[in-house]
Amino acid sequence: MTAIENDDVPIYLKLRGLLAAMILEGRYGEGEQLPSVRTFAASHGANPLTIAKAYQSLQDDGYVFVKRGIGMFVAEGAIDRLRVQEREIFINRIWPRMRNHIARLGISMDELLETERN
């Protein structure tokens, strides 16, 4: 285990992050329906209650909304707002930990860039 792994992050937040990434990647566009809780749980080997909590977190933040009796949908403007939020999390929380880990390992910027080219 490395110093930058997130084993202490609750599973529902990891799943929320996965859903956010899927929205940002365009797998679910604005106005499109997300898979049902049961379908998403089955495809990711998770408890439906945990998936429901991840969906609820996205709904609480206004990224998705419910059409009663139909399902959960990606809200208008969600992609831009998610991108802003995810960039802030990366820059303020993830990158400093990664940067410190890179420094501890003595990896140069040239080495990092070279791995991108391969």
Wavefront OBJ file of the C-alpha trace (Angstrom):
o trace
v 0.000 0.000 0.000
v 1.287 3.437 -0.869
v 0.935 6.700 0.945
v -1.479 8.076 -1.665
v -4.056 5.268 -1.696
v -7.515 6.110 -0.404
v -8.502 3.029 1.575
v -9.953 5.303 4.234
v -12.531 6.753 1.781
v -16.031 5.285 2.267
v -17.179 3.012 -0.552
v -20.185 5.168 -1.394
v -17.831 8.123 -2.020
v -15.624 5.971 -4.254
v -18.736 4.955 -6.198
v -19.863 8.574 -6.321
v -16.468 9.409 -7.805
v -16.867 6.635 -10.351
v -20.277 7.974 -11.364
v -18.903 11.514 -11.576
v -16.069 10.258 -13.796
v -18.562 8.470 -16.045
v -20.548 11.685 -16.407
v -17.388 13.717 -17.128
v -16.254 11.136 -19.698
v -19.575 11.453 -21.517
v -20.899 7.997 -20.748
v -23.974 9.704 -19.309
v -24.783 13.060 -20.856
v -26.932 15.836 -19.479
v -30.568 14.781 -19.525
v -29.662 11.101 -19.889
v -30.842 8.443 -17.495
v -28.399 6.719 -15.172
v -28.674 2.960 -14.686
v -31.053 1.868 -11.953
v -29.559 1.361 -8.511
v -29.939 -2.411 -8.854
v -28.389 -2.505 -12.330
v -25.410 -0.372 -11.301
v -24.963 -2.408 -8.104
v -24.985 -5.696 -10.034
v -22.505 -4.459 -12.629
v -20.074 -3.179 -9.980
v -20.505 -5.866 -7.334
v -21.795 -3.397 -4.759
v -24.645 -3.349 -2.303
v -27.692 -1.508 -3.728
v -27.962 0.546 -0.535
v -24.394 1.773 -1.056
v -25.195 2.706 -4.662
v -28.347 4.495 -3.498
v -26.225 6.517 -1.066
v -23.810 7.471 -3.883
v -26.739 8.512 -6.099
v -28.250 10.484 -3.225
v -24.957 12.330 -2.719
v -24.931 13.351 -6.394
v -28.568 14.384 -6.110
v -27.913 16.414 -2.953
v -25.242 18.335 -4.867
v -27.584 18.942 -7.812
v -25.695 16.854 -10.376
v -28.568 14.415 -10.903
v -32.308 14.544 -10.378
v -35.124 12.040 -9.993
v -38.108 11.635 -12.250
v -40.445 9.873 -9.880
v -41.257 6.381 -11.050
v -38.820 6.610 -13.968
v -35.295 6.976 -12.603
v -32.292 9.180 -12.029
v -31.080 11.618 -14.713
v -28.013 13.823 -15.196
v -28.946 17.442 -14.502
v -28.420 20.276 -16.949
v -25.073 21.977 -16.299
v -23.838 19.002 -14.264
v -20.812 18.331 -16.468
v -19.387 21.853 -16.167
v -20.073 22.024 -12.434
v -18.615 18.548 -11.848
v -15.498 19.478 -13.818
v -14.983 22.557 -11.624
v -15.468 20.524 -8.453
v -13.232 17.650 -9.582
v -10.465 20.071 -10.662
v -10.588 21.737 -7.243
v -10.373 18.366 -5.470
v -7.450 17.309 -7.658
v -5.503 20.536 -7.282
v -6.101 20.990 -3.547
v -6.165 17.410 -2.236
v -4.846 14.829 -4.682
v -1.996 16.661 -6.437
v -0.190 17.786 -3.245
v -0.117 14.172 -2.030
v 1.016 12.919 -5.437
v 3.670 15.640 -5.708
v 5.051 14.716 -2.277
v 5.052 11.030 -3.168
v 6.869 11.747 -6.445
v 9.475 13.780 -4.564
v 9.980 11.015 -1.973
v 10.610 8.541 -4.807
v 13.016 10.902 -6.553
v 11.104 10.853 -9.839
v 11.940 13.707 -12.185
v 9.470 15.594 -14.356
v 11.293 14.234 -17.422
v 10.673 10.664 -16.216
v 6.987 11.397 -15.725
v 6.646 12.973 -19.138
v 8.516 10.077 -20.751
v 5.983 7.597 -19.350
v 3.258 9.592 -21.109
v 5.013 9.224 -24.455
v 5.249 5.436 -24.163
l 1 2 3 4 5 6 7 8 9 10 11 12 13 14 15 16 17 18 19 20 21 22 23 24 25 26 27 28 29 30 31 32 33 34 35 36 37 38 39 40 41 42 43 44 45 46 47 48 49 50 51 52 53 54 55 56 57 58 59 60 61 62 63 64 65 66 67 68 69 70 71 72 73 74 75 76 77 78 79 80 81 82 83 84 85 86 87 88 89 90 91 92 93 94 95 96 97 98 99 100 101 102 103 104 105 106 107 108 109 110 111 112 113 114 115 116 117 118
